[in-house]
Amino acid sequence: MLRYLLFSLLCICSFIHLFSQEPIYAVESIHHPQIAENGMVATQHYEASKVGNAILKAGGNAIDAAVAIGFSLAVVLPRAGNLGGGGFMLVHDGDRKKTTAINYREIAPGKASKDMYLDKKGMVDNKKFNSSYHSIGVPGTVAGLCYALEQYGTMSIDQVIAPAITLAREGFPISHDLASLLERYQERLSSCSETKKIFYKADGSFYKAGEILKQADLAWSLEQIAKQGAKGFYEGELARRISNDIQSNGGILSTSDLKEYKSEEVDLVKGTYRGYDIYSMPPPSSGGVHIIQMLNILEEYPLGFLGHNSAETIHLMTEAMRLAYADRSEHLGDPNYWDVPIKWICSKKYAAELRKKISTFNANSSDDIKPGKVKDYESEETTHFSVVDKHGNAVSNTYTLNFSFGTGLVAKGTGILLNNEMGDFSAKPGSANAFGLIGGDANAVEPGKRPLSSMTPTMVFKDDKPFLITGSPGGSRIITTVLQIILNVIDHDMNIAEATHAPRIHHQWYPDILYTEKVLNADTKRLLAAKGHIIKTRAAMGSTQTLMIKDNLIFGSSDPRRPDASTMGY
């Protein structure tokens, strides 16, 4: 009762401020999502959205469309779409009333070792860790997509992969975004002759927007998968080309590592929030666990009454984020190698304990926040896509190469960009990775282990039916981006376009900084600073691809923060 009296006092004192803020939305059209009756896809590239929508129109289900999108993005979105990376997929089977998770995260090669990225002085060799042939984890994307199709799809592998082969062999017009990225990353991408051959002209000059990019080697690799399924990638000539190229350049990934790779179907993490059911990805994703943890913390606060992106609401969100990311640093890792206390972290009881650490008046210092002690319970250049069909099936998929274009290395004769996912392990306990996230022994390098990830494909259900299908790229900011989509819809009653366009914030424990997008109200920033928050403005955060099912209609919105994204339905 005292807590709510304090909140009432705070709200009365700030009421004038809340209603005098400048409008968040400047363009009327952003209020309106795309609408469809039969099916819809939301992806980060319009060519992939065309492919997915065409599959749905041809009678394929959401899983068929998702797999086709996954292969097509490997062609048209080389910064993040991939064959040489890995990710996570949530699948809802409408007929079986079953929702499940497919883990196709990369794994460490058999010759990997705990201290493999430390130099003679015991310091992390960041080049070896993030941008070398030692950075490459065993890719999981092809295994994961093929598994999803076999278990839940209705079409054959050659049917769903055919559009990707066409895009690779016949080419597609380069967008302004891809043209600018290839200029920005020229030095890194040109360091590998195979990569340079694909993404730059014979004389070394740049492709311009509108010019056609053809990828013959990638088309050949896709054809091997179309003929043989996952075996076409993990065994035979394609596997030999990948491993031979890596090992000839000093890397450790072998043909046996590829042959032994398996994706796995795992139980979801589940939570509740204000009458909605939250389904998300379990470890080695840290996203699902901490989405539920933060929602549990925030559930007892009247966020809707406090107002969207008011200083009071952002303060509470920030403190919940700070506490969750502290726990991430110590407790999260691959559950096949580490006893992750999922039930404890996701429990309402633990959330109540954490809530006691939050002052409604002042910001905590991250130096004073430590990971919780277990009691009584057991890149940023990523891309996400969401699919819903007329049969009630749904897919939420996030996959990545880690950095933009991964390592920047293409395996000779394959056209396949290789990941640098080994950089998501903790190279040394207490050290930060490239995204500033601190890790420990739970996420140490071990052969066959999957590195911890922030990827957070998520589904929200209402009355046992899919309501929100969402996810985002953004490295360490993925988790907080997905959190804000959920809060914007449930607490602030936004439609999915409004929820997508709304300004975002992020805090991850260390560094002790509250990051805000530029458009966040200046008065709100001043009030947050008065509470003790250290605020920095940064570029746009995340690129959500979200679908909402409501009143027998499908509403969708692709995030404008990344060019080329598109939502399509029929």
Secondary structure, DSSP 8 states (H G I E B T S, - for coil): -HHHHHHHHHHHHTHHHHHHS--S---GGGG--EEESS-EEEESSHHHHHHHHHHHHTT--HHHHHHHHHHHHHHH-TTT--SSSEEEEEEEETTTTEEEEEEE--B--TT--TTTTB-TTS-B-HHHHHSSGGG--B--HHHHHHHHHHHH-SS-HHHHHHHHHHHHHH-EE--HHHHHHHHHTHHHHHTSHHHHHHHS-TTS----TT-EE--HHHHHHHHHHHHHTTHHHHSHHHHHHHHHHHHHTT----HHHHHH---EEE--EEEEETTEEEEE--TTBSHHHHHHHHHHHHTTS-HHHH-TT-HHHHHHHHHHHHHHHHHHHHH-S-TTTS---HHHHT-HHHHHHHHTT--SSS---GGG-------S---TTEEEEEEE-TTS-EEEEEEE-SSTTTTS-B-TTT--B---GGGGSBSSTT-B-TTS-B--GGGB--TT----B----EEEEETTEEEEEE----GGGHHHHHHHHHHHHHTT---HHHHHHS--EE--SSS--EEEETTS-HHHHHHHHHTT--EEEES-----EEEEEETTEEEEEE-TTSTT-EEEE-
